[in-house]
Amino acid sequence: MSWIWTVGCASLGPMVLTLAGLYVPLVTPFTADGQVAADALEALVHDVIDEGAAGLVALGTTGEPATLTAGERRAVLDTCARVCRERSVTLIAGAGSNDTQASARALAELAAWPEVSAALTVVPYYTRPSEEGVVAHFATLAARSPVPLIIYNIPYRTGRVVGWEALRRLADVPGIAGVKQAAGGVDEDTVRLMADRPERFAVLAGDDLFASALLALGAPGAIMASAHLCTRAFADLVAAWRAGEASRARRLGHRLAGLCAALFAEPNPAVIKAALHAQGRIPSPAVRLPLLAASPSATRAAVLLAADPAAGTQPPAASAHRAPA
């Protein structure tokens, strides 16, 4: 079977997905009585597209898919797919778990939404397979998936470090388009991967606070939950690095760093939802257990920085712990 995809730019190729620019992994808004707020979700999709996002991610970690019902997950994809079709932008869907066969079934179900251009698929978590097991997992899924895969490499969630050599091997697997690299920093594996990155394999910055550094190393894009707020500025950050405008990109990165830290000061997406609610963009700040709503102090800090990101470049009054994404 041969698939032709064009995403984020004008490149075409069999079973090749080209990714570039800013992708926003959307929250799933809830109403005051705990239902999925489809109208608010649709408005968020339009907002981030209007402000320069190249596309969005539905049902990523920020969307709380683990605590959505199957019907709610379908509703989220229905809404996102319809708007992405109308607006001609890229839709990436989160799909997959630490069970290879269940992941294959979840990926197969994405065929019901032809607007989905790729699947964001996490490195198997909890079971802690070997790197050989990780490679076999993704090779198996890529051979069976109706859409290209983006590996979600996030060791502080999965408990499995995937080194640059394993990622480089996966880059050569047909049907794997790239990786969302969220290693908790720009570590040796990230640097060595970027030094030997095949052109068709997109390394997307996945840690918001370190995104500017990874873009500086040549990442063509980023998946950034912080970009729910100040979307235009984050889109400009990605565009500046891609255009080689290093001085401008550094200024933008420095300006946005405080906002990124504030939005992840408590477990994601609690603070993002609280800030969006404070702005009147979603009907409730609610997250589902075991997550808890953001604290008033974290919410105030995020709202302040969303209004004036430059305030985040000032020395903080007190250090704050940054929770993992």
Protein Blocks (a to p, Z undefined) as FASTA:
>chain_A
ZZdddehiacdcehiacdedjdddddddddfkopacfklmmmmmmmmmmnopabdcehia
klommlpcfklmmmmmmmmmmmmmmnopacdddeddfbfklmmmmmmmmmmmmkbmbdcd
dddehklpafklmmmmmmmmmmmpcbdcdddddfklnopacdfklmmmmmmpghiabdcd
dehpacfklmmmmmmccfklccddfbfklmmmmmmnopabdcdfklmgoklmmmmmmmmm
mnopaklmmmmmmmmmmmmmmmmmpccfklmmmmmmmnopafbfcdcdfbdcddfklmmm
mmmmmmmmmlmmpccfbdcddddZZ
